[in-house]
C-alpha cells in the first residue's frame, strides 16, 4: 500500500496530527504480515504557480512526513509528490515517481509547457436552415440574427458535456472556418452560424481538436472552451458524457457524437 500524507490541502491524505499514528499502525501491520507499505505520497496545492509559498511549505511537510515514516520503521521504495504541473515546473518535487494526469490528454495546469492534445470532439450536422434577419435562436432568444444567414444544428449539448455557460461565445470548426455558437446551448442541441456558407447533412463539426485528417484545420482547443465557459480544461474533458462515443486511433481518442 501507499500511505498519503496531507501536505497542505485539507482534503485527502492523513491530517498532520494523525500521520504518526497511521505510520505506527501500518508498521505494526507490516510486522504481522498483513500489509506492506511500498510508497508514501502527497499532493501539492499550487503546483501551477512558480515558487508558490504553499508549495514550499508542502514540500517541507512531505519531508517531515517521510522522516516520521522512517522513524516508525517503514521503508517505502517509492516516494511521490508531483502531479502534472509540478512534473513540468518543480524538479525538487519529483522524488522516485511522478503522477501525470491531465498531461496525458494535453493539458498543462501550469501554463508553461505546450503539450500535444490527445483527443478531439466532433459532431455531425443534422439540420441546416436559412433564416431572415431578426430570427430568434434557441431558448429565451438570447441571440437574434442581424442579417439573413444559414444556421447549422449539431446533436450535442450540455447533457453531453458542452458547458452551457459557453453559449454565445464558443466556436466550432465547420466547413473550413470557425463558426460561432449562437443562442443557448441546449440539453441535446447546439446551433452555429454559417453566414452565407453552406454545409451538407452529416458534415462533421470539430468542437475541439486536433483532427489529423482535416488538412489546414484550426479548431478550438480544450483551453479555449474552458475560457469561454469560465472554467478549466480539466472540467471540459471530464464533463464529456457517456452518450458520446469514444474511438481510439493510435495514441489519440476521438469523441464523436452520432445520433
N, C-alpha and C positions, 0 to 999 in steps of 0.2 A: 504493500500500500504506500501511497504518498500522503504525507501529512501537510496540511495547508495552514500557514500562519498568517493572520491578518496583519498586513504591513501598513495599514492606514486607510482602509476604505470603509470600515464598519459595515461590512457586507458579509461575504463568505470568509472562511478561514477562522481559526481559533482566535478568540479575543486575547489580547496580551495577558490578561490576568488568568487565563485558563491554559495557556500554552505549555507551561512547565508541567502541569498536572497531566495534560494529554500525552506529552512525551514520556513521562514516567509510566503512565498506564500502558502505552504502546510498548515500551521496553519490557514491562512485566509480562505482556502477552507474547512478546518475542521469546522470552526465556522458557515459556511453557509450550512453545511451538505453534501457537495459534495464528500468529501473523508474522510478516517480515516487512519491515519498513525499508523500502528501497529508494524513496525520494522525499524531499522536503520542497515545498513550493510556496510562492507568494504572488501577489499581483500589484502592479503599480497604478496609482490613481491618475497620474497626469503625464503619462509617458509621451504624449503628443507634444508636450511643451519642453523646450530646451532648458535643462537645468532647473526644472521646477522645484521649489522648496519641498513640496510634498513628496517628490520622488527621491530627493536627497535623504529625507527622513525615512522614506520607505525602504531604501537600500540599507540604511543603518539598522532599521528594525529587523530586516531579514538577516543581517549578520548576527544580531543578538539572538534571533530565533535559532539560527544554525548552531551557535555556541551552546545554547540551552539544550538543544537536541543531543549534541555530543556529550555534554556533561551527564545526560541521562543514560548514556551508554549506546545511543543509536548511532549507526554508521551508514547513513544514506549514500548510495552511489551517485544519485542524480539530484542536483540542486537546480531549480528553475524558477525564474522570476519574470523574465521578459516575454511579453506578447509581441504582436507585430510592430507597434510603434517603437518600443524600446529596442527591439531587434535591429531596427534601422538607424536608431539615433543614439543608443546608450550602451556601448560595449561593456561598461562596468557592470551591467546587469545580466550579462549573458550566462555566466556560470557554466554548467555542464550541458544545458539544453535550452532551447527557446521554443516558444509556442506560437506558431504562425496561424492566425485565424483569418481575420479579414484580408490579410495579404494574399491568401490563396486565391481569392477571386479578383485581385487587382485593386484593393482598397488600401491606401496608406493613411492611417489615422493621424500621422504626424505632419502630413502635407510637405514632406521633404524629399521624397523619392518617387519619381514616376514609375508606376508598376503597370504591366500589361493587363488590361481587363480580361477576364477569363469566362465571361458569359454575356449573352445578348438576349434581349426580349423582343419578340416580333408578334405582329397580329395581322390577319388578313383584312382587307377592305370588304365589307359585306353589303354596303349600300352607298350610292352616290346620288346627290340631288343638286339641281340648280335652283337657287333661291334669289329673290329680289332683295334690293336694299331695304333695310328696316325689319328683316326677319329675326324674330327672337329664337335663340338656340338653347335648348335644354331647360332644366328646372329653373324657375324664377327669372328666366330671360336675363341672366346676368350678362349675356352678350347679345348685341344686335348687329347685324351686318350693316356695313356702311356703304356697300356697293353690291351689285349683282355678283354672286360668287358660287363656286362649287364646294359642297361640303361632303366629306367622306366619313363614313361611320365605321368604327373599329369595335369588335366584340370583346372589349376589355375595360374593366372599371375598378372601383375601389374594392369590390369583393375579390378581385384577382390580385390586389396589391398596389394598384396605382393610387397614390395619395390624393385624396380629394382636395387637399389644400394647394395642390399644384394647378388647379383649374384656372384657365385663362392666362397662365404663364408658361406652362410646359410646351415642349415641341417634340415632334417625331420626325423621322426621316422617311419621306414617301415621294416616289416619282422624281428622284434626283434632286430633292431640295428639302430643307427643313420646313415643316408645316406646324403652325401654332394650334394648340388645343383651344377650342372655343366653347363657351358655355361651361357648365359644371360637369366634372367627371361624374358619371352616374355609377350605379352599382355594377352594371354589366356592359356599359357602352361609353364610348368617348368619341367626340366629334372633332375633326380637324378641318381647317380652312385651306382649300387648294387654290383660291383665287380663280383665274381663268384656265388653270391647268385641269387635266382630267386624268382619271385612272380607271382601270378595269376592275371588275369584281374579282376578288382573290389576290390582287396585288398586295404584297407584304409591306407593311409599315414597320420600320425599325424603331422601337420605343427607346431602347438604349443599346449600344453596340459593344463590341465590334461585330461586323459581319464580313467575313473574308471574301465571300463570293459576290459582293456588290462593289465593283471597282469604283474608286473615287468617292465612296460614301463617307459622309462625315456626320454620323448620327450622334444624338446627345449621349452624354456619359451618365453613369450612375451618380457621379458627383453633381452634375447639372440638375438632375431630377431632385437630388437632395436639397440643392439650393432653392429650387422652385417650391419645394414643399416645406422649407424651413426646418429640415432635419439633417440627419447624417446618412451617408451612403449605406451604412450597415442596415438601417431600417428599410431602405428601398429594396435591398437584396432579400432580407429575411421576410419581408412582407409579401413576396410573390406567393400566391396561394396554390393550393393543391389542384385546382381546376386547370392550371396552366401546365401543359405537357413539358417534360424535360427530355431533351435529345442530346446525348453525349457524342461529340465529334472530336476524336483525338483527345486532346487535353483541355478542350473547352466545352461549355454547356450552352446549348441554345434553348431558351424558354419560348415556347411557341403556343399561341392561343389559336385553337381551331374549334369553332362551334357552329 
